[in-house]
Amino acid sequence: MFNQFLLVIYNILIQEGWERSSWIERDLEFRGQFKLSIDDIRNERSIFEKIFSEEYIQEFERIYLRLLDEICGRTYEQCHEQIEALKFISLMVDRGRYKHRVNVGAMLETFSTDFERLDVPEECVRLYKNILDAKARGA
């Protein structure tokens, strides 16, 4: 069920003009065209509440942590898909926090706050270096 909720939100954001993420589509198996219903759009807030609920937040955090793990041991140039997926994760977290006033958990809130400008290339490089530094420290 979690993946279905995530798919709806992903497609709402894509419909609004946000860039697709090949990593999300491939690794979360979002294949083919997805038709949003008017109910999907109307229920955006409740879907965000479900994604970040106690029942599902750990699944969302696992996706985030998996992306961080995939970046370690690679060059920046090899991490394009993962960084693009992290941009999308950040967008979803921000949307939940600011538009829908949903508690997104401490880990994701910290990520969102620390890297709120991933649309700027230098911030993506800073994110990459921060991930490598944290891994080197054993964090």
C-alpha positions in Angstrom: 0.0 0.0 0.0 2.9 2.4 0.8 4.2 2.2 -2.8 0.7 3.0 -4.1 0.5 6.1 -1.9 4.0 7.1 -3.0 3.1 6.5 -6.7 0.1 8.9 -6.4 2.2 11.7 -4.8 5.0 11.1 -7.3 2.6 11.5 -10.2 0.9 14.5 -8.7 4.3 16.3 -8.6 5.2 15.1 -12.1 1.9 16.4 -13.4 2.7 19.8 -11.9 5.9 19.9 -13.9 8.6 18.5 -11.6 11.3 16.5 -13.2 11.0 12.7 -13.3 13.4 10.5 -11.4 14.7 7.4 -13.2 15.9 5.9 -10.0 12.5 6.2 -8.3 10.7 4.9 -11.3 13.1 1.9 -11.7 13.8 1.0 -8.1 10.3 1.5 -6.9 8.9 -0.2 -10.0 6.8 2.7 -11.2 6.3 1.4 -14.7 4.0 2.6 -17.4 1.5 5.5 -17.5 -0.4 6.3 -14.3 -3.7 8.0 -14.5 -4.5 10.3 -11.6 -8.1 10.5 -10.6 -9.7 13.6 -9.3 -9.9 11.8 -6.0 -6.2 11.3 -5.9 -5.7 15.0 -6.3 -8.3 15.9 -3.7 -6.9 13.4 -1.3 -3.3 14.7 -1.5 -3.2 15.8 2.1 -4.5 12.5 3.5 -2.1 10.6 1.3 0.8 12.6 2.7 -0.5 11.9 6.2 -0.4 8.2 5.4 3.1 8.2 3.9 4.5 10.0 7.0 2.3 8.1 9.5 3.9 5.7 12.1 2.7 2.8 9.9 4.8 3.9 6.8 7.4 6.5 7.7 10.1 3.8 8.2 9.6 2.7 4.6 10.1 6.2 3.4 13.2 6.6 5.6 14.5 3.3 4.2 14.3 4.7 0.7 16.2 7.8 1.8 18.9 5.7 3.6 19.2 3.4 0.6 20.0 6.3 -1.6 22.7 7.5 0.8 24.2 4.1 0.9 24.3 3.9 -2.9 26.2 7.2 -3.1 29.0 6.0 -0.9 31.9 4.6 -2.8 31.0 6.3 -6.0 32.2 9.4 -7.7 29.9 12.4 -7.9 29.4 11.8 -11.6 28.2 8.2 -10.9 25.6 9.4 -8.5 23.4 11.5 -10.8 20.3 9.2 -10.5 20.6 9.0 -6.7 21.0 12.8 -6.3 18.0 13.3 -8.6 16.0 10.9 -6.4 17.1 12.8 -3.3 15.9 16.0 -4.9 12.5 14.4 -5.3 12.6 13.0 -1.7 13.3 16.6 -0.5 10.5 18.0 -2.6 8.1 15.4 -1.1 9.3 16.1 2.4 9.0 19.9 1.9 5.5 19.5 0.5 4.4 17.4 3.4 5.9 19.8 5.9 4.9 23.2 4.5 1.8 22.6 2.4 0.1 19.9 4.5 1.7 20.5 7.9 2.6 16.8 8.3 5.2 15.6 10.8 7.8 14.0 8.6 10.1 12.7 11.3 13.4 14.1 12.6 15.7 12.4 10.1 13.8 13.7 7.0 13.1 17.1 8.5 16.9 17.5 9.1 17.6 16.5 5.6 15.0 18.9 4.2 16.3 21.8 6.3 20.0 21.2 5.7 19.6 20.8 1.9 16.7 23.0 1.0 18.2 24.3 -2.2 19.0 21.1 -4.2 17.9 22.9 -7.3 21.4 24.6 -7.1 24.2 22.5 -8.5 26.6 23.5 -5.7 24.1 22.3 -3.1 24.1 18.9 -4.8 27.9 18.7 -4.6 27.7 19.8 -0.9 25.1 17.0 -0.3 27.4 14.5 -2.0 30.4 15.5 0.1 28.3 15.6 3.3 27.2 12.0 2.7 30.8 10.8 2.1 32.0 12.7 5.2 29.2 11.2 7.4 30.1 7.7 6.1 33.8 8.3 6.9 32.9 9.4 10.4 30.8 6.3 10.8 27.5 8.2 11.1 
